Amino acid sequence: MTWQETGDRVSRIAAGLVDLGVEPEQRVAIASGTRIEWILSDLAVNVAGAATTTVYPTSVADDVAYIPSDSDSRVVFAEDDEQVAKLREKRSELPSVSMVVTYDGTPDGEWVITLDELMERGEKYLIDHPSVLQERIAGTHPESLATLIYTSGTTGRPKGVRLVHDNWTYEGAAVAAPGSLSEDDLEYRWLPMAHSFGKVLLTSQLTIGFPCAVDGRVPKIVDNLAVVKPTFMGAAPRIFEKAYGRVVGMMVEEGGAKLKLFRWAEKVGLQVSRLERAGKPVPLPLKVQHRIADKLVFSKIRERFGGRVRFFVSGAAALSTDIAEWFHAAGVLVMEGYGLTETSAGSFVNSPQDFRIGSVGKPFPGVEAKIAEDGEVLIKGPNVMRGYHNLEGESASALTEDGWLATGDIGEIDADGFLRITDRKKDLFKTSGGKYVAPSHIEGTFKAVCPLASQMVVHGNDRNFCSALITIDPDAAVAWAEHHDMAGKSYEEIVASQRMHAEIARYVDELNSKLNRWETVKKWAILDHDLSIESGEITPSMKVKRRVVEQRYADILDGFYADA
């Protein structure tokens, strides 16, 4: 689609919304996975002068009702019959929703219409009101509400974060400022558009003008990368963890000469990466070895991502330093960034010219940051929200009178301005021996040493040692089973097997060798299923709901300490 074709479709959708009675700054919700229609709808909502409310398609019916109700949304875009059914189930709780517009679902001629029907209404409306969209745009100001994004929080009800047009135009300008991206770049976008990271990518595209391929189906990412051949992509750490686990796991199972070659290439790549990042020369013999390693191993890894990627941007959660180093050794730069929904996503990011692995980079132009006495990161700048919707008390506690936002994250800023995030303030715990533990550091380290791992949840608050719940990646489990005389066995049988437990035990020992004594995982269990969004154990942005997991498996965790 050209920009002109996009603009024409957006105009028709926007005029259709006006025809349905949507007024400036009123809310229009979108309950859908990432797809081109999501983006067109979001742009149309803003062209109509209204504000987009985001609903994750994985949300249960209660949340699908709560968010449009709390936001007072007048129209809801619903992806398919599944999303429409959730809205129908709770229709009595949605008095403000006058119409549901579905992309793939079934219309009913009354409360549910198709996107094509909305566009037809828009076309007819524009005939009689040709200047309506120009008027709506002219009436939109920097402080006009643009987006109401509901946090996929790890605890409690989601909160609506009020973000205005100035927040998003600032984000676009801040991403464009370093000149790292141009019209010649090509993005592959799969991230949930309901997440603020996805919206930053969209506003950056509008600012810079690069094209983008859109497909939110996560299982299709690897296949699509080979077809699209993007130059950059934004992703959550789980994508890099899975890619790393798949490559390393394949090599481990292959064994023999191929594994020896792979491990040699890894060692050479890391040596070169560390010298280059330290600004030191690479000796000629090492350069020769690296050229061989690149041709035989690393070039094949890069081809899995389409062969043209200049860099990835990782956000939404912490990325393991070891995994970031491994990618850089393979010639793939993963630039970690940092922000919250409350800061319109982007606040810090590394750049291709100025990056430090293990950090989330330097602040965006115009963003200020400081560390509070208790180590919490505080942020102030043009990207900070205008408060939580209908929650004045919580807004006041999150924002100081002079505009500083308390992020809830613990971190430190080095002498060069790079920020390192230690953990979530609420996730840090103290053992009964008085030692503080940052669980995400341990969990990230484990994923880097264990290619089979999907999740690790470390527990130990007020306990005399740390324990953990571990889940195995389903794809990795199937591949592992084929090499261990368990092909065709169910996931539950594979992860419960003695051989799998022996394998994981070796990786836990390797993990513990990298930790302080009080951080080591003394006892652990493998769950018979992976954590999932559908089960309510992971947020749609792929963060573990730590409290939910600990409560759900309290009997296992308590059992670890029964004899202590």
RAHUZI-V905666 format. One record per run of one state. SS is the DSSP state (2 for helix, 1 for strand, 0 for the rest). FROM is the first residue (numbers start at 0). TO is the last residue. If there is no record, write none. Layout:
# RAHUZI-V905666
SS&FROM&TO ; SS&FROM&TO
This chain:
# RAHUZI-V905666
0&0&1 ; 2&2&18 ; 0&19&25 ; 1&26&30 ; 0&31&34 ; 2&35&46 ; 0&47&49 ; 1&50&54 ; 0&55&59 ; 2&60&70 ; 0&71&71 ; 1&72&77 ; 0&78&79 ; 2&80&88 ; 0&89&89 ; 2&90&92 ; 0&93&97 ; 1&98&101 ; 0&102&110 ; 1&111&113 ; 2&114&127 ; 0&128&130 ; 2&131&137 ; 0&138&143 ; 1&144&149 ; 0&150&158 ; 1&159&163 ; 2&164&176 ; 0&177&184 ; 1&185&188 ; 0&189&194 ; 2&195&207 ; 0&208&209 ; 1&210&213 ; 0&214&216 ; 2&217&227 ; 0&228&230 ; 1&231&234 ; 0&235&235 ; 2&236&253 ; 0&254&254 ; 2&255&276 ; 0&277&282 ; 2&283&302 ; 0&303&309 ; 1&310&313 ; 0&314&319 ; 2&320&328 ; 0&329&332 ; 1&333&337 ; 0&338&339 ; 2&340&342 ; 0&343&346 ; 1&347&348 ; 0&349&349 ; 1&350&350 ; 0&351&352 ; 1&353&353 ; 0&354&360 ; 1&361&362 ; 0&363&366 ; 1&367&370 ; 0&371&374 ; 1&375&379 ; 0&380&386 ; 1&387&387 ; 0&388&390 ; 2&391&397 ; 1&398&398 ; 0&399&403 ; 1&404&412 ; 0&413&417 ; 1&418&423 ; 0&424&427 ; 1&428&429 ; 0&430&434 ; 1&435&436 ; 0&437&437 ; 2&438&448 ; 0&449&451 ; 1&452&458 ; 0&459&464 ; 1&465&471 ; 0&472&472 ; 2&473&481 ; 0&482&489 ; 2&490&495 ; 0&496&496 ; 2&497&511 ; 0&512&515 ; 2&516&518 ; 0&519&519 ; 1&520&525 ; 0&526&536 ; 1&537&537 ; 0&538&542 ; 1&543&543 ; 0&544&544 ; 2&545&551 ; 0&552&552 ; 2&553&559 ; 0&560&563
